[in-house]
Amino acid sequence: MVSTLRTELARYRTAERLMRSHSRGETAAAPRDPEPSVHSERRRSRSPRRGRAPSEGS
């Protein structure tokens, strides 16, 4: 039991590291970091702009 728990903990830690490294420019990052939240807000503001862009162009 203890050995399996340790392996699960190790997997979780490595997965968390990968998520943090990859999510710095994405929304998957933890809410503690201010950068990912800014990126997510930018993406939210981008999505409505995409819908308006074609109407403005035409």
C-alpha positions in Angstrom: 0.0 0.0 0.0 2.7 2.5 1.0 4.7 1.8 -2.1 1.7 2.3 -4.4 0.9 5.5 -2.6 4.4 6.8 -3.1 4.3 6.0 -6.8 1.0 7.7 -7.2 2.4 10.8 -5.4 5.4 10.8 -7.7 3.2 10.6 -10.7 1.0 13.4 -9.4 4.0 15.6 -8.7 5.5 15.0 -12.2 2.1 15.6 -13.8 1.8 18.9 -11.8 5.2 20.0 -13.0 4.3 19.3 -16.6 1.0 21.1 -16.3 2.7 24.1 -14.8 5.4 24.3 -17.4 2.9 23.8 -20.3 0.1 26.0 -18.8 2.2 29.1 -18.3 0.8 30.3 -21.7 -2.5 28.5 -21.3 -5.5 28.5 -19.0 -4.7 25.2 -17.4 -2.3 26.9 -14.9 -3.2 27.1 -11.2 -5.2 30.3 -10.3 -2.5 31.3 -7.9 -0.3 32.5 -10.7 -1.4 35.9 -12.1 0.0 35.3 -15.6 -2.3 32.4 -16.7 -5.3 34.4 -15.4 -4.4 37.3 -17.6 -3.9 35.0 -20.6 -7.4 33.4 -20.0 -8.9 36.9 -19.7 -7.3 37.9 -23.0 -8.6 34.7 -24.6 -12.1 35.5 -23.4 -11.9 39.0 -24.8 -10.6 37.6 -28.1 -13.5 35.2 -28.7 -16.2 37.9 -29.0 -13.8 40.1 -31.1 -13.5 37.2 -33.5 -17.3 37.2 -34.0 -17.3 41.0 -34.5 -14.3 41.1 -36.8 -16.1 39.7 -40.0 -19.0 42.1 -39.6 -16.6 45.1 -39.2 -14.6 44.0 -42.2 -17.7 43.7 -44.5 
